[in-house]
Amino acid sequence: MVGSLVAAIRVMWIHHYPGGMHLDPRKICRQTIIHHAIDDIHASMTSPARRLPPLSTLRAFEAAARHGSFKQAAAELAVTPTAVSHRIRALEDHLGVRLFDRQVRQVSLTPAGLQLYPVLQQGFDMFDVAIRRLMTPAERERVTISATNAFVAKWLVPRVASFRAEHPDIDLQLHASDAVVDLASHAFDIAIRYGRGPYPGNRSDVLFADTYIPVINPMLQVRSYQDMAAYPLIHFDWQKASPDNPTWTKWHAEAGIALPTTQAELRYSDESHAIQAAVAGQGIALLSQALVADEIAAARLIQPFGPAISGYTYHLVTREQSSPGAAVTAVMDWLRHCVPTER
């Protein structure tokens, strides 16, 4: 194939540069030579069989052309300068063209050599890159985040694509559970915890404070407190009972209206199910403003009136015993950068 390669290059040279061999090859754009040569060679490669000269001769020529010296090429290839000279002579005999002009203590490429060298150099560079990748496969970083079921489903999952765009080399693993995980087990890198804190034995930073608002499907005819009686109140269960939990009881107290004792109710064990129930128009729900922000932006839910009541605070929690690595730090920075668009 190298015989065909050189012949194709010589024909290409004359075709593209009418001056042919009388042109000074050094004035020809190296990249143009490569592109035209490769195009012409591809067009001639109709047979899968390749009749290449020995690889050792091609390596010797490429190294000698790159260094401009048989002696330096010999040092790189761990052979003698005489061996390099013999290999290049064998390649010239195989191709039927002279590749070097040999002078005392100096060699220079002939026009044919100048045509062949950039193609071989690019090929060897590509071999080197591919082989290095095979020998040292890159290990991808993985960061595991644990958060509540609702936070993972309604806040994290919709934002994963933005993280992937910023950090394509880091994989996220999302763990959804309302149970508090043990960061000391090293199974999790970051926990997003919802509460007042503190979290002894761990390092924690505030992510954002949450508020709860009444929301409905816009198809429901609720515009005032009086309209509420016509629809069920949607509740979800809190993991721990507390008078500070942002519930309908607390909302009615802050709104200054009596909690009805005869109004229909729907109750769910998980907050994300309560969100879906509200979107489906099953009633009026008191929900985290952060977790329904996307639904409100898309007009799947609306807030017909106030007040908004205080919820708890989302915290970024990591192991206290060790400093976060670069990948964990990148994830935490990304989480913080997401917050201003939410509040």
N, C-alpha and C positions, 0 to 999 in steps of 0.2 A: 504493500500500500504506500510505503514511503516513496518508491519509485514513481507511483502515480501522483503522490502528493507533490513531489518536486516538479514533475512535468506539468501538473495542473497549475502550480504556483508560477512556473516560468511562462506558461501560456497566459495566465492571468496578468502577470507583470506587463507583458508586451501589449495585451489587450487594453488594460487600463492605463498604461503609460506608454504612448506611442514611441517614445524615445528608446524603449527597450533597455538593453544592457548598457546603452551609452549614458543613461541617467545616473546621477550620483545617488545610490540607494539611501544614503544617509539623509537625503532631503525628502524622502518619502515618509509619510506619517505611519509610524509603527502600527498603530491600532487599525488603520485602514488596511494595511497589508494583512493583518490577522483576520479581519472580518471577510475580506475578499477571498483569502485563501480557504478559510473554513467553508464559506458558501460554495466555492467551486468544488471542494473536496466532498462535501455532503452530496452534491449533485452527481458525483461520480461513484458514490458508494452504493452500488446496486447489488453487490454480492456480500454476504456475511463473512466470506473468507478474507482474512487479512494476511498479506505476505510482508510482514515487517522484518526489517533487519534486526539483528540481536539487540536486546535492550541495552546491553553494556556499551554498545557503540553509540547509541542515542544519548545515553547518560554522559558518556565521555565528551561528545560534541557539545551538548548543552552546557556542561560545566566549563569547558574550555572557552566557549563563546561568552559565557557570563563573566568569567574572570579575565578574559583576554590573555590567558596564559595556560600553557600545557602543565607547567610546574604547579601552579595553584590548583588547577583541576585535579592533578594527581594527588595532592595533599588532601583535598576534600574526599576523594574516592578511595583513599588509602591504597594507592597503587603507585608505580613509578611513572615519571614523565614519559619514558619510552613506551610503557604499556598504553598510556593515553594516546600517544602518537600513532601506535599500531592500530588501536581501535578506530580512531578517526580515519586513518587510511583505508581500513576495511569498509567503513561506511561510505567513503567516497567511491571506492570500487563498486560497491553494491548499487549506489545511485547513479554512477556514471558521470558525476560532476565533481569539481573541485570546490571544497567548502572553505578552506583556509589558504591565504597567501602566507607562506613560511619564509621568514627572514631571520637574520641572525638575532637571537634573543628577543624576537618579536613575531607575533602572528596576528593576522587581521582577517576578518571575514570577507569572502568574495561576495559578489551579488547573490549567488545561489545560497551561500551561507546566511546572508542577511535575511533572505526570504524564509529559510527553514527555521532559524533560531527562535523568532517570537512565537511561532506555532508550537514548537516543542516546549519552550519555557512555560507557556500558558498551560499546556497539557500536564507537565510535571507539577506545576503549582496546584492544579486541580487534584491530581493524585495525592499530593501531600495533605491538602485540606481534608479530603475524604477519609484518608487512612488515619489521620489524627483523630477525627471524630469517631471512627470505629474503635480505636484503641482506648480513647478516653471519653466514653459517653457522659454527657452532662447530666448530673443529678439534679432533678427538679426539687425546689423547695416546696414544702407543704405546711400550711398553717391551719390548725383546727380551732374553730370558734364554737363555743357552746352558748346558747341563749334559749329563752323561752320559745315554746312552739309558735306563739303568735308573732313574736319579734322576728324569728327566722322567716316565717311565711310571708309576713306583710311588710317587713322593713329590709331585711338582709337580701332575700332572694331577688327582689326586683333591682337591686343595685349591684349584683355580682358582675354583670356585664361591664360596668364602668371600671371595676377593679381589674378585670381581665384585660381591658384595653390599656390601662396604665401599667400593669405588671404581668405581662404574658408569661413570665418565667416562674411565677409563684402560683401554686394550686391552693384553692380554698376548700376546706372540708367543713361543712356546717353540721353541727350537732344540735338537734332540737329536743329540748326536754325542760319541763317545769321543775325538775328536781335539781338541787344544787350539786354541781359536780366537784370532785376533789382535784384541784389543779396540781397538787403534789404528786399525783399518780403519773404525771407527764403524758397522759393521753390527750390532754387539751392544752393549747397554748394561750388562749384568751377566753375569758368568760365575760359575757355581758349580763350583769346582774341588776335586778330591778328592786329597789328598796331604798332605805335610808342610809345603809352602811353603818359603821365601817365593817370591813371584812378582815378580821384578825388573821395574821399569818400570810397575807397576800398584799400585793401592791395594787392600789385602786386609784382611778382618776374619774372625775365626773365626765360623762359623755353629754347628757343633757337632761334637764328636768322636764317632766311630762305633765300634760293637762288632759282633762276628760271633758268631752262636750256631747250634748245630745245630737244625734244624727238620724236621718230618715232617708228612705228612697224618695226622690223628688216627685214621684207619682202620687204619694200619699198627701192628703189634704190636711196638713198640719202647719199652721202659721202662728198659732198662739197657744198659751197654756191650756185654754179651754178645749182646743182640738185634740189634746193628748188622750182624753178619755175614750176616744173612739178606736184606739189601737192598743195592742198589748205592749207592755214594757218588756224589753229584752234584757235579761240578766246573764251574767256568767259567774262561775264560782271562783272565788279567790282561794289560793292555796292555804293562806292563814287568815283566820277571821280577825279583824281589827276595826275599831270605830274610825280609824284614819283611812280605811280603804275608800276609794272614790266610787261609791255605790249610788243607786237611786235615792236611798234614804238621805245620804249626805247632800246630794244635789238638790232635793226638794227643800231641805233645811236652808241651804244657801240661797235658793231662789225665793224663799219666803212664802212657799205655798204648802198646803197640807198634802202628805203622801196619801193617795186614795187607797182605800182598803178593799174596794170591789173591782178595781181595774184588772183586766186579764194580764197574765204574765207568760213569758217564754223563758226558760232557763237552760243554759248550756254549760257544760263542764270546761269548755275551752274558749278563750277569748276570740280566737280566729274564727270559730264557728259562729259566735255572736255577730262578728263583722259580716260574715256571709249571709246570715239571716237578715240583717238590716239591709244589705244590698238587694236581697230578694224581696224586700217590701213586707216582711213579716211583722214589723212593728217599729217601735222607737227604741234606739239603743243608746246607752251612755258608754262611749268608747274613747280610747286613747287617741288624741289628736295626731300624734306621730304615726300611729298604725293605720289611720284612715286617710292620711294626707293624699295618697294616690287616688283613692276612691273619690274624694272631694274634688281634686283637680280634674278628674275625668267626668265629673257630674253624675257619678253613680250614687253618691250620697250628698246631702246638703245639711248644714246646721241651721235649723229654722229659728233658733233663738238661743240666748244664754241662760244662765251663766256658764262659763267654763270653770271647772273646779280643779284644784291642785291634785296631781297624782303623786307618784314617787319619782325617783331619779334613776336613770340608767348610768351604770358605772362600767368602765373598762377595768377588768381585774386580771392580773397576771401573777405568776409565782414570785414571791418575795426573795426566795433564796438565790435566784440567778437573774442576771440582766437579760432583757429580751434581745434576741439576735436581729440581724438586719431584716429578715423576712417578716418577723413578728412586728418589728417597729414600722415597717412599710404598711402593714395591714392596719395597725393602730392609727397611723397618720391618715390613712384613707378614710377610716371610720370617722375620725374627727372632722375631716374636710367635708364629709357628707352632711354634717349637722347643720351648718348655716342655711342650707337650702330648705331645711325642714322647719326651722323656727320662725 
